[in-house]
Amino acid sequence: MKTVLLNDQTVGTTEQDVEIGDKVVVDLHDENGMPIQVEGIVEEILTEG
């Protein structure tokens, strides 16, 4: 699982094998703690696991 920063400054996780510049859907939680998915372009890979 990777934690990535998207071009809109969203931080989320993905199990996809992505590189900087790839379009990806990430999992994260909204302000109420509900799980959501957001699509964007990978700007930076923060952690790999």
DOLOLO-289298 format. One record per residue: residue in one letter; residue number from 1; y, z, x of N, C-alpha, C in turn. Coordinates in steps of 0.2 Angstrom, whole numbers, plus 5000, padded with zeros to 4 digits. Last residue first. Layout:
BEGIN
<pt fido="A" keba="NUM" n_north="Y" n_up="Z" n_east="X" ca_north="Y" ca_up="Z" ca_east="X" c_north="Y" c_up="Z" c_east="X"/>
...
END
This chain:
BEGIN
<pt fido="G" keba="49" n_north="5003" n_up="5007" n_east="5023" ca_north="4998" ca_up="5012" ca_east="5022" c_north="4991" c_up="5009" c_east="5020"/>
<pt fido="E" keba="48" n_north="5019" n_up="5005" n_east="5029" ca_north="5013" ca_up="5002" ca_east="5027" c_north="5008" c_up="5007" c_east="5027"/>
<pt fido="T" keba="47" n_north="5037" n_up="5006" n_east="5024" ca_north="5031" ca_up="5009" ca_east="5026" c_north="5025" c_up="5005" c_east="5025"/>
<pt fido="L" keba="46" n_north="5047" n_up="4996" n_east="5023" ca_north="5049" ca_up="5003" ca_east="5025" c_north="5042" c_up="5006" c_east="5027"/>
<pt fido="I" keba="45" n_north="5052" n_up="4980" n_east="5025" ca_north="5046" ca_up="4984" ca_east="5024" c_north="5047" c_up="4991" c_east="5027"/>
<pt fido="E" keba="44" n_north="5066" n_up="4972" n_east="5017" ca_north="5063" ca_up="4976" ca_east="5022" c_north="5057" c_up="4980" c_east="5020"/>
<pt fido="E" keba="43" n_north="5067" n_up="4963" n_east="5007" ca_north="5072" ca_up="4963" ca_east="5012" c_north="5070" c_up="4967" c_east="5018"/>
<pt fido="V" keba="42" n_north="5058" n_up="4954" n_east="4995" ca_north="5058" ca_up="4959" ca_east="5000" c_north="5063" c_up="4958" c_east="5006"/>
<pt fido="I" keba="41" n_north="5065" n_up="4951" n_east="4979" ca_north="5064" ca_up="4948" ca_east="4986" c_north="5064" c_up="4953" c_east="4991"/>
<pt fido="G" keba="40" n_north="5058" n_up="4956" n_east="4964" ca_north="5063" ca_up="4955" ca_east="4968" c_north="5061" c_up="4952" c_east="4975"/>
<pt fido="E" keba="39" n_north="5054" n_up="4965" n_east="4949" ca_north="5053" ca_up="4959" ca_east="4953" c_north="5059" c_up="4958" c_east="4957"/>
<pt fido="V" keba="38" n_north="5047" n_up="4981" n_east="4944" ca_north="5053" ca_up="4977" ca_east="4945" c_north="5051" c_up="4971" c_east="4950"/>
<pt fido="Q" keba="37" n_north="5040" n_up="4991" n_east="4932" ca_north="5039" ca_up="4986" ca_east="4938" c_north="5045" c_up="4982" c_east="4938"/>
<pt fido="I" keba="36" n_north="5038" n_up="5009" n_east="4929" ca_north="5041" ca_up="5003" ca_east="4928" c_north="5039" c_up="4998" c_east="4934"/>
<pt fido="P" keba="35" n_north="5034" n_up="5025" n_east="4923" ca_north="5032" ca_up="5020" ca_east="4927" c_north="5035" c_up="5013" c_east="4925"/>
<pt fido="M" keba="34" n_north="5047" n_up="5037" n_east="4919" ca_north="5042" ca_up="5032" ca_east="4917" c_north="5040" c_up="5027" c_east="4922"/>
<pt fido="G" keba="33" n_north="5057" n_up="5046" n_east="4923" ca_north="5050" ca_up="5047" ca_east="4926" c_north="5045" c_up="5042" c_east="4924"/>
<pt fido="N" keba="32" n_north="5069" n_up="5042" n_east="4919" ca_north="5065" ca_up="5047" ca_east="4915" c_north="5058" c_up="5048" c_east="4917"/>
<pt fido="E" keba="31" n_north="5073" n_up="5032" n_east="4928" ca_north="5077" ca_up="5039" ca_east="4928" c_north="5073" c_up="5044" c_east="4923"/>
<pt fido="D" keba="30" n_north="5057" n_up="5025" n_east="4932" ca_north="5064" ca_up="5025" ca_east="4930" c_north="5067" c_up="5032" c_east="4930"/>
<pt fido="H" keba="29" n_north="5047" n_up="5021" n_east="4947" ca_north="5049" ca_up="5026" ca_east="4941" c_north="5056" c_up="5025" c_east="4939"/>
<pt fido="L" keba="28" n_north="5038" n_up="5007" n_east="4952" ca_north="5042" ca_up="5013" ca_east="4953" c_north="5043" c_up="5017" c_east="4947"/>
<pt fido="D" keba="27" n_north="5031" n_up="4993" n_east="4960" ca_north="5030" ca_up="4999" ca_east="4955" c_north="5035" c_up="5004" c_east="4957"/>
<pt fido="V" keba="26" n_north="5036" n_up="4976" n_east="4962" ca_north="5035" ca_up="4983" ca_east="4964" c_north="5034" c_up="4988" c_east="4958"/>
<pt fido="V" keba="25" n_north="5032" n_up="4959" n_east="4965" ca_north="5033" ca_up="4964" ca_east="4959" c_north="5031" c_up="4971" c_east="4962"/>
<pt fido="V" keba="24" n_north="5041" n_up="4948" n_east="4976" ca_north="5036" ca_up="4953" ca_east="4974" c_north="5037" c_up="4957" c_east="4968"/>
<pt fido="K" keba="23" n_north="5044" n_up="4935" n_east="4987" ca_north="5045" ca_up="4937" ca_east="4980" c_north="5039" c_up="4942" c_east="4978"/>
<pt fido="D" keba="22" n_north="5048" n_up="4937" n_east="5004" ca_north="5043" ca_up="4935" ca_east="4999" c_north="5045" c_up="4938" c_east="4992"/>
<pt fido="G" keba="21" n_north="5056" n_up="4942" n_east="5014" ca_north="5058" ca_up="4935" ca_east="5011" c_north="5053" c_up="4933" c_east="5005"/>
<pt fido="I" keba="20" n_north="5044" n_up="4949" n_east="5024" ca_north="5051" ca_up="4949" ca_east="5022" c_north="5053" c_up="4942" c_east="5020"/>
<pt fido="E" keba="19" n_north="5028" n_up="4949" n_east="5016" ca_north="5032" ca_up="4949" ca_east="5022" c_north="5039" c_up="4948" c_east="5019"/>
<pt fido="V" keba="18" n_north="5013" n_up="4957" n_east="5009" ca_north="5020" ca_up="4954" ca_east="5008" c_north="5023" c_up="4954" c_east="5015"/>
<pt fido="D" keba="17" n_north="5000" n_up="4959" n_east="5000" ca_north="5001" ca_up="4958" ca_east="5007" c_north="5008" c_up="4954" c_east="5007"/>
<pt fido="Q" keba="16" n_north="5002" n_up="4971" n_east="4987" ca_north="5001" ca_up="4965" ca_east="4989" c_north="5003" c_up="4964" c_east="4997"/>
<pt fido="E" keba="15" n_north="5004" n_up="4983" n_east="4982" ca_north="4998" ca_up="4983" ca_east="4986" c_north="4997" c_up="4976" c_east="4988"/>
<pt fido="T" keba="14" n_north="5020" n_up="4992" n_east="4983" ca_north="5016" ca_up="4986" ca_east="4981" c_north="5009" c_up="4986" c_east="4985"/>
<pt fido="T" keba="13" n_north="5034" n_up="5002" n_east="4978" ca_north="5028" ca_up="5001" ca_east="4981" c_north="5024" c_up="4995" c_east="4979"/>
<pt fido="G" keba="12" n_north="5052" n_up="5002" n_east="4980" ca_north="5046" ca_up="5002" ca_east="4977" c_north="5040" c_up="5001" c_east="4981"/>
<pt fido="V" keba="11" n_north="5069" n_up="5002" n_east="4979" ca_north="5064" ca_up="5003" ca_east="4983" c_north="5058" c_up="5005" c_east="4979"/>
<pt fido="T" keba="10" n_north="5083" n_up="4990" n_east="4977" ca_north="5077" ca_up="4994" ca_east="4974" c_north="5072" c_up="4995" c_east="4979"/>
<pt fido="Q" keba="9" n_north="5092" n_up="4982" n_east="4982" ca_north="5092" ca_up="4989" ca_east="4985" c_north="5087" c_up="4993" c_east="4981"/>
<pt fido="D" keba="8" n_north="5090" n_up="4969" n_east="4980" ca_north="5095" ca_up="4972" ca_east="4975" c_north="5095" c_up="4980" c_east="4977"/>
<pt fido="N" keba="7" n_north="5080" n_up="4965" n_east="4988" ca_north="5087" ca_up="4962" ca_east="4990" c_north="5092" c_up="4966" c_east="4985"/>
<pt fido="L" keba="6" n_north="5070" n_up="4980" n_east="4991" ca_north="5071" ca_up="4973" ca_east="4988" c_north="5078" c_up="4971" c_east="4989"/>
<pt fido="L" keba="5" n_north="5059" n_up="4988" n_east="5002" ca_north="5066" ca_up="4988" ca_east="5000" c_north="5067" c_up="4980" c_east="4997"/>
<pt fido="V" keba="4" n_north="5043" n_up="4995" n_east="5000" ca_north="5047" ca_up="4990" ca_east="5002" c_north="5054" c_up="4991" c_east="4999"/>
<pt fido="T" keba="3" n_north="5028" n_up="5001" n_east="5005" ca_north="5034" ca_up="5003" ca_east="5002" c_north="5039" c_up="4998" c_east="5005"/>
<pt fido="K" keba="2" n_north="5011" n_up="4996" n_east="5002" ca_north="5017" ca_up="4996" ca_east="5006" c_north="5023" c_up="4998" c_east="5002"/>
<pt fido="M" keba="1" n_north="4994" n_up="5000" n_east="5004" ca_north="5000" ca_up="5000" ca_east="5000" c_north="5006" c_up="5000" c_east="5004"/>
END
